[in-house]
Amino acid sequence: MTKLTAKKRDDLGAGQFAFPTQRKEPLENASHVRNAVARFNQVVDVSDAERDAAWKRIQTAAKKFDVEIHETSWRQIGMTHQHAS
């Protein structure tokens, strides 16, 4: 993943984060979009409404950077799928 320096992170607009108020999970490239999905459930002190809005921003960024996301909702992150034998 591309490492952001403190200066580059500070230079990002709020709209370039999944959680803009908290400035968490930057979405400026494909690597960071994948990381935002992977770390989504680690973000604390946010409401379900903020998570809904963050998920929409992640989906938009995923399309922009051609990142495939299998989950259709943030509520599916971390769910395991069991297949019948």
C-alpha positions in Angstrom: 0.0 0.0 0.0 1.1 3.5 -0.7 2.2 5.2 2.5 0.9 8.7 3.0 3.2 11.2 4.7 1.6 13.4 7.3 1.8 16.3 4.9 0.2 14.5 2.0 -2.6 13.2 4.4 -3.1 16.8 5.7 -3.3 18.0 2.1 -6.2 15.6 1.2 -9.6 17.2 1.1 -12.2 15.8 3.5 -14.0 14.2 0.5 -11.1 12.0 -0.2 -11.7 10.0 3.0 -14.3 7.3 3.6 -15.0 9.0 7.0 -14.4 12.7 6.2 -15.3 14.1 9.7 -12.8 11.8 11.4 -10.4 12.0 8.3 -10.1 8.2 8.4 -9.5 5.8 5.5 -8.2 7.8 2.6 -9.5 6.9 -0.8 -7.0 8.5 -3.2 -5.9 5.3 -5.0 -6.8 1.6 -5.5 -4.5 0.4 -2.7 -6.2 2.7 -0.1 -9.6 1.8 -1.3 -8.9 -1.9 -0.7 -7.4 -1.0 2.7 -10.5 1.1 3.6 -12.7 -2.0 3.0 -10.4 -4.2 5.0 -10.2 -1.8 8.0 -13.8 -0.6 7.8 -15.0 -2.4 10.9 -12.0 -1.1 12.9 -13.2 2.5 12.7 -14.8 3.4 16.1 -17.1 6.1 17.3 -19.1 6.5 14.1 -22.9 6.0 13.6 -24.5 3.6 11.2 -25.5 6.7 9.1 -21.8 7.7 8.9 -20.9 4.1 7.9 -23.6 4.1 5.2 -22.2 7.3 3.8 -18.6 6.0 4.1 -19.6 2.8 2.2 -21.1 4.9 -0.6 -17.8 6.9 -0.9 -15.8 3.6 -0.9 -18.0 2.2 -3.7 -17.6 5.3 -5.8 -13.8 5.3 -5.3 -13.7 1.5 -6.1 -15.4 2.2 -9.4 -13.0 5.0 -10.1 -9.9 2.9 -9.4 -11.3 -0.3 -10.8 -11.3 -2.1 -7.5 -13.7 -5.1 -7.2 -15.7 -5.2 -4.0 -17.7 -8.4 -3.3 -19.8 -7.0 -0.5 -22.9 -4.9 -1.4 -23.2 -3.5 2.1 -20.7 -2.7 4.8 -22.8 -5.0 7.0 -21.4 -8.0 5.0 -17.8 -7.2 5.7 -16.2 -10.1 7.6 -19.1 -12.5 7.1 -18.1 -16.0 6.1 -20.0 -17.8 3.4 -20.5 -21.5 4.0 -21.2 -23.7 1.0 -23.2 -26.9 1.2 -21.2 -30.0 0.5 
